[in-house]
Amino acid sequence: MALHDAAASPSDLLAEGEGNRSQIEAKDDAALLRTMGYKPVLHRTYNFFENFATTFAALYFVGGVRVTFSTGIAAGGNLAYWTSYLVTMVFTFITAAVIAEVCSASPSAGSIYLWAAEAGGPRFGRLLGFIVAWWSTTAWTTFCASNTQAAVNYMLSEITVFNLDFPSDSSDVKFRAVQWICTEILLALAALLNFLPPRYFKYVFWFSAGVVMLDFFLNLIWLPIGTAQTWGFRTTHEAFMTTYNGTGAPAGWNWCLSYLATAGILIGFDASGHVAEETKNASITAARGIFWSTVASGFGGLATIILFLFCAPDAATLMSFGSPQPFVPLYAVVLGKGGHIFMNVICVFALWINTAIAIIAASRLVFAVARDGVLPFSSWVSRVKGGQPRNAVIVVWGVAALITCTILPSNVAFTSLVSAAGVPSAAAYGLICLGRLVCTPKRFPKPQWSLGRWSKPFQFIGVFWNGWVVAVLFSPYAWPVTGENLNYAPIIMAGVTILALISYFIMPESAWLPRARLTHFIDSKGAVEETVEEVGSTDRVTPVYHDTLLETDCNFHALSYNSDLISTFNLSL
């Protein structure tokens, strides 16, 4: 044996070392999950890039800029749009860093409500958990529906380009009927994609990131060429310094409304955290996925905004296109009818893939809540097959499909739901930052991905930044305010919050997020006495809580993050 070891090649030793490292990480992932009271039932096959791609595809910075561009220009003009985006970038990066740090301490499926509960501590954790669970479920299921409709709007904008004899205004019920049918079909196909086995679905992450970059580079190369051959580039002054008031709001608030467009581009970065339970070395990998995908999307969005500011026409011309998606006729003018069709196909396909990724995040959130036993038919919803929560995918698809039906009776109702999609996520980010800052400033478990001395300042900034974003998203978008242009986001948000509070008071503490469980996790890393190794059951591990840490001293040495284990990892940001 000694001779064999001596003869081992460096590559064999390296492979053995990597194998040992993987085993340590796998045991650590499973053990950390048990500290939260769960046994591992989901497949754990995703690496850093696949986790990164979850948020990178969900944010889809090119599509986000396209969707919000006309809104941003209407609210203050070019000058307001790019300056507000710079501010948004900085503060969103800070918020993402705080959320990533919390995720590092508690990486599990659909974990944003657990982050809120743990950040709130034993006293307020259960309340914060209920509120954020309702907020985030509303946000992600609504986003699945609204994002699919955005893809359909690109398709139906061709009616205007080709002057077809068919209504192109959402006020016409015929247009809304076609819009609804197309949205339901694309939504069902996106949900169907989620039934691919994990070994194949991981390529969807790679493909989705590739489509986002293809869209970006096609715009970066093709759009300037077309612009030079048509209406020409805007001057530097026109691109960066012009102002515009298309909302009718007072001048100061009109400028503030530009944050409505810029903040929406980078909301949803918690997506990587929702697949943390399916990610290897989750306490580090998922945190890095959240932070670096947000940074990459932020700088990509900045480059896209600068590109569009130089290539798009003046605000009056842009607003005169009269299309559900102004960039479709813009591409038609700049790239020609043939070229713009190719770009439009890329846009629709990218948004469809974006919806499929959003369904992943939403379904893991629904699975997590069902696993805790608080949803109707929880045992069925939380059932896992092949390491995937497929029934949770069906639930998300069903709810999103029902939300989409609001297109039919009214052209205002669905728009209101869309406007409410981003508010709960921003509010949840702010609430988590507030909980960490006020409720658990010193009691929170030390994460492996840590901000160190920057943690408290970043939490403070995150509270006020997300409070500002929520205030802007609650504002009316046009003046004077009428029933047709009223922003129903505050009303919807209030309704969801009231439901959360009702469920908080009605549901007994023993049924969901008991104080003892939160205390156990926060103060002791929550080691459980029962050891369960098999994967494939959806039953929860029932934690046995103790008054002292001495009784749980020997149960899980894998859970004691000693210096030897920590030194195994690269803890750099």
Backbone hydrogen bonds, N-H to C=O, Kabsch-Sander energy under -0.5 kcal/mol:
donor,donor_aa,acceptor,acceptor_aa,energy
5,D,1,M,-2.4
6,A,2,A,-2.3
7,A,3,L,-1.7
8,A,4,H,-0.6
8,A,5,D,-0.9
13,L,9,S,-2.2
14,L,10,P,-2.4
15,A,11,S,-2.5
16,E,12,D,-2.5
17,G,13,L,-2.4
18,E,14,L,-2.6
19,G,15,A,-2.4
20,N,16,E,-2.5
21,R,17,G,-2.3
22,S,18,E,-2.6
23,Q,19,G,-2.2
24,I,20,N,-2.4
25,E,21,R,-2.5
26,A,22,S,-2.6
27,K,23,Q,-2.5
28,D,24,I,-2.4
29,D,25,E,-2.7
30,A,26,A,-2.2
31,A,27,K,-2.6
32,L,28,D,-2.8
33,L,29,D,-1.9
34,R,30,A,-1.6
35,T,31,A,-1.1
36,M,32,L,-0.6
36,M,33,L,-1.0
37,G,34,R,-1.7
38,Y,33,L,-1.5
41,V,39,K,-0.5
43,H,387,G,-1.8
45,T,278,E,-0.9
46,Y,278,E,-2.5
51,N,47,N,-2.1
52,F,48,F,-3.3
53,A,49,F,-3.1
54,T,50,E,-1.0
55,T,51,N,-1.0
56,F,52,F,-2.4
57,A,53,A,-2.7
58,A,54,T,-1.6
59,L,55,T,-3.0
60,Y,56,F,-1.7
64,G,60,Y,-2.6
65,V,61,F,-2.1
66,R,62,V,-2.3
67,V,63,G,-2.5
68,T,64,G,-1.8
69,F,65,V,-1.4
70,S,66,R,-0.5
72,G,68,T,-2.9
73,I,69,F,-2.6
74,A,70,S,-2.1
75,A,71,T,-1.4
76,G,74,A,-1.1
76,G,244,Y,-1.7
77,G,72,G,-0.5
77,G,73,I,-1.4
79,L,242,T,-2.5
80,A,76,G,-0.7
81,Y,77,G,-2.1
82,W,78,N,-2.2
83,T,79,L,-1.6
84,S,80,A,-2.3
85,Y,81,Y,-1.6
86,L,82,W,-1.7
87,V,83,T,-1.7
88,T,84,S,-2.5
89,M,85,Y,-2.9
90,V,86,L,-1.9
91,F,87,V,-2.2
92,T,88,T,-2.5
93,F,89,M,-2.5
94,I,90,V,-1.7
95,T,91,F,-2.2
96,A,92,T,-2.9
97,A,93,F,-2.0
98,V,94,I,-1.8
99,I,95,T,-2.5
100,A,96,A,-2.6
101,E,97,A,-2.0
102,V,98,V,-2.0
103,C,99,I,-2.5
104,S,100,A,-2.0
105,A,101,E,-1.0
106,S,102,V,-1.2
108,S,106,S,-1.0
110,G,274,H,-1.1
111,S,108,S,-1.1
113,Y,110,G,-0.7
115,W,111,S,-2.6
116,A,112,I,-1.9
117,A,113,Y,-2.2
118,E,114,L,-2.9
119,A,115,W,-2.6
120,G,116,A,-1.9
121,G,117,A,-0.6
121,G,118,E,-0.6
124,F,120,G,-1.4
125,G,121,G,-2.4
128,L,124,F,-2.5
129,G,125,G,-2.6
130,F,126,R,-2.1
131,I,127,L,-2.2
132,V,128,L,-2.6
133,A,129,G,-2.1
134,W,130,F,-2.0
135,W,131,I,-2.7
136,S,132,V,-3.0
137,T,133,A,-1.9
138,T,134,W,-2.1
139,A,135,W,-2.5
140,W,136,S,-2.7
141,T,137,T,-2.1
142,T,138,T,-2.0
143,F,139,A,-2.2
144,C,140,W,-1.9
145,A,141,T,-1.3
146,S,142,T,-2.9
147,N,143,F,-2.9
148,T,144,C,-1.1
149,Q,145,A,-1.9
150,A,146,S,-1.8
151,A,147,N,-1.5
152,V,148,T,-1.9
153,N,149,Q,-2.3
154,Y,150,A,-1.3
155,M,151,A,-1.4
156,L,152,V,-2.8
157,S,153,N,-1.3
158,E,155,M,-1.4
159,I,156,L,-1.5
160,T,157,S,-0.7
161,V,157,S,-1.4
162,F,158,E,-2.6
163,N,160,T,-0.8
164,L,159,I,-2.0
166,F,164,L,-2.2
172,D,169,D,-1.9
176,R,172,D,-2.0
177,A,173,V,-2.1
178,V,174,K,-2.0
179,Q,175,F,-2.6
180,W,176,R,-2.5
181,I,177,A,-2.3
182,C,178,V,-2.5
183,T,179,Q,-2.1
184,E,180,W,-2.5
185,I,181,I,-2.0
186,L,182,C,-2.4
187,L,183,T,-2.4
188,A,184,E,-2.1
189,L,185,I,-2.1
190,A,186,L,-2.2
191,A,187,L,-2.1
192,L,188,A,-2.3
193,L,189,L,-1.6
194,N,190,A,-0.7
194,N,191,A,-1.0
195,F,192,L,-1.8
196,L,193,L,-1.5
200,Y,197,P,-1.7
201,F,197,P,-3.0
202,K,198,P,-1.8
203,Y,200,Y,-1.5
204,V,201,F,-1.5
205,F,201,F,-1.0
206,W,202,K,-1.3
207,F,203,Y,-2.9
208,S,204,V,-2.9
209,A,205,F,-2.3
210,G,206,W,-2.1
211,V,207,F,-2.4
212,V,208,S,-2.1
213,M,209,A,-2.0
214,L,210,G,-2.4
215,D,211,V,-2.6
216,F,212,V,-2.1
217,F,213,M,-2.7
218,L,214,L,-2.5
219,N,215,D,-1.9
220,L,216,F,-2.4
221,I,217,F,-2.1
222,W,218,L,-2.7
223,L,218,L,-0.7
223,L,219,N,-0.9
225,I,221,I,-0.9
226,G,222,W,-2.4
227,T,223,L,-2.7
228,A,224,P,-2.4
229,Q,225,I,-1.1
230,T,226,G,-0.6
230,T,227,T,-1.1
232,G,227,T,-2.6
234,R,310,F,-2.4
239,A,235,T,-2.9
240,F,236,T,-2.1
241,M,237,H,-2.6
242,T,237,H,-0.5
242,T,238,E,-0.6
246,G,74,A,-3.5
246,G,244,Y,-0.5
247,T,74,A,-0.6
254,N,250,P,-3.0
255,W,251,A,-1.7
256,C,252,G,-1.7
257,L,253,W,-1.9
258,S,255,W,-1.7
259,Y,256,C,-1.9
260,L,257,L,-1.3
261,A,257,L,-0.7
261,A,258,S,-0.7
262,T,258,S,-2.2
263,A,259,Y,-2.3
264,G,260,L,-0.7
265,I,261,A,-0.7
265,I,262,T,-0.7
266,L,262,T,-0.6
266,L,263,A,-0.9
267,I,264,G,-0.7
271,A,268,G,-1.5
272,S,269,F,-0.7
273,G,270,D,-0.7
274,H,270,D,-1.1
274,H,271,A,-0.7
275,V,271,A,-0.8
275,V,272,S,-0.6
276,A,273,G,-1.4
278,E,275,V,-1.5
279,T,276,A,-1.7
280,K,46,Y,-2.9
282,A,279,T,-0.7
284,I,281,N,-1.5
285,T,281,N,-2.8
286,A,282,A,-1.7
287,A,282,A,-0.7
288,R,284,I,-2.5
289,G,285,T,-2.4
290,I,286,A,-2.3
291,F,287,A,-2.3
292,W,288,R,-2.7
293,S,289,G,-1.5
294,T,290,I,-1.3
295,V,291,F,-2.1
296,A,292,W,-2.5
297,S,293,S,-2.3
298,G,294,T,-2.4
299,F,295,V,-2.3
300,G,296,A,-2.1
301,G,297,S,-2.6
302,L,298,G,-1.8
303,A,299,F,-2.1
304,T,300,G,-2.0
305,I,301,G,-2.5
306,I,302,L,-2.3
307,L,303,A,-2.1
308,F,304,T,-2.5
309,L,305,I,-2.5
310,F,306,I,-1.5
311,C,307,L,-1.6
312,A,308,F,-3.0
318,L,314,D,-2.4
319,M,315,A,-2.5
320,S,316,A,-0.9
321,F,318,L,-1.0
322,G,319,M,-0.6
328,V,325,Q,-2.0
330,L,326,P,-1.6
331,Y,327,F,-2.7
332,A,328,V,-1.9
333,V,329,P,-2.1
334,V,330,L,-2.4
335,L,331,Y,-3.2
336,G,331,Y,-0.5
336,G,332,A,-1.0
339,G,335,L,-0.7
340,H,336,G,-2.6
341,I,337,K,-1.3
342,F,338,G,-1.4
343,M,339,G,-1.9
344,N,340,H,-2.5
345,V,341,I,-2.3
346,I,342,F,-1.9
347,C,343,M,-2.3
348,V,344,N,-2.6
349,F,345,V,-2.7
350,A,346,I,-2.6
351,L,347,C,-2.2
352,W,348,V,-2.1
353,I,349,F,-2.5
354,N,350,A,-2.3
355,T,351,L,-2.0
356,A,352,W,-1.9
357,I,353,I,-2.1
358,A,354,N,-2.1
359,I,355,T,-2.3
360,I,356,A,-1.2
361,A,357,I,-1.8
362,A,358,A,-2.7
363,S,359,I,-2.9
364,R,360,I,-2.2
365,L,361,A,-1.6
366,V,362,A,-2.3
367,F,363,S,-2.8
368,A,364,R,-2.2
369,V,365,L,-2.0
370,A,366,V,-2.6
371,R,367,F,-2.8
372,D,368,A,-1.1
373,G,370,A,-2.0
374,V,369,V,-1.3
378,S,375,L,-1.3
380,W,377,F,-0.7
381,V,377,F,-2.5
382,S,378,S,-2.7
383,R,380,W,-1.3
385,K,388,Q,-2.6
388,Q,385,K,-1.2
390,R,388,Q,-1.7
391,N,383,R,-0.7
393,V,389,P,-1.3
394,I,390,R,-1.8
395,V,391,N,-2.0
396,V,392,A,-2.3
397,W,393,V,-2.6
398,G,394,I,-2.6
399,V,395,V,-2.5
400,A,396,V,-2.6
401,A,397,W,-2.4
402,L,398,G,-1.9
403,I,399,V,-2.4
404,T,400,A,-2.1
405,C,401,A,-0.9
405,C,402,L,-0.7
406,T,403,I,-1.7
407,I,404,T,-2.0
408,L,405,C,-1.3
410,S,406,T,-1.1
414,F,410,S,-0.6
416,S,412,V,-2.2
417,L,413,A,-1.8
418,V,414,F,-2.5
419,S,415,T,-2.3
420,A,416,S,-1.3
421,A,417,L,-0.5
421,A,418,V,-1.3
422,G,418,V,-0.6
425,S,421,A,-0.5
426,A,422,G,-1.8
427,A,423,V,-2.6
428,A,424,P,-2.5
429,Y,425,S,-2.4
430,G,426,A,-2.2
431,L,427,A,-2.3
432,I,428,A,-2.3
433,C,429,Y,-2.2
434,L,430,G,-2.3
435,G,431,L,-2.5
436,R,432,I,-2.4
437,L,433,C,-2.0
438,V,434,L,-2.7
439,C,434,L,-0.6
439,C,435,G,-1.5
440,T,435,G,-2.0
444,F,440,T,-0.7
450,S,448,Q,-0.9
454,W,451,L,-1.9
455,S,452,G,-1.6
458,F,454,W,-2.2
459,Q,455,S,-2.2
460,F,456,K,-2.3
461,I,457,P,-2.3
462,G,458,F,-2.6
463,V,459,Q,-1.9
464,F,460,F,-1.5
465,W,461,I,-2.8
466,N,462,G,-2.1
467,G,463,V,-1.6
468,W,464,F,-2.0
469,V,465,W,-2.2
470,V,466,N,-2.3
471,A,467,G,-1.9
472,V,468,W,-2.2
473,L,469,V,-2.5
474,F,470,V,-1.4
475,S,471,A,-0.6
475,S,472,V,-1.0
477,Y,485,N,-0.6
479,W,247,T,-2.9
486,L,482,T,-0.8
488,Y,486,L,-0.8
492,I,488,Y,-2.7
493,M,489,A,-2.9
494,A,490,P,-2.4
495,G,491,I,-2.3
496,V,492,I,-2.5
497,T,493,M,-2.4
498,I,494,A,-2.4
499,L,495,G,-2.1
500,A,496,V,-2.1
501,L,497,T,-2.4
502,I,498,I,-2.6
503,S,499,L,-2.5
504,Y,500,A,-1.9
505,F,501,L,-2.0
506,I,502,I,-2.3
507,M,503,S,-2.4
511,A,508,P,-1.6
512,W,508,P,-0.8
518,L,514,P,-1.7
519,T,515,R,-2.8
520,H,516,A,-2.4
521,F,517,R,-2.2
522,I,518,L,-2.7
523,D,519,T,-2.6
524,S,520,H,-1.8
525,K,521,F,-1.4
526,G,520,H,-1.7
527,A,524,S,-0.6
532,V,530,E,-0.5
536,G,537,S,-0.5
541,V,37,G,-0.8
545,Y,543,P,-0.7
552,T,549,L,-1.0
553,D,550,L,-1.3
556,F,552,T,-0.5
559,L,556,F,-1.3
560,S,557,H,-1.0
561,Y,559,L,-1.0
562,N,560,S,-2.5
566,I,562,N,-2.4
567,S,563,S,-2.1
568,T,565,L,-1.2
569,F,566,I,-1.4
571,L,569,F,-0.9
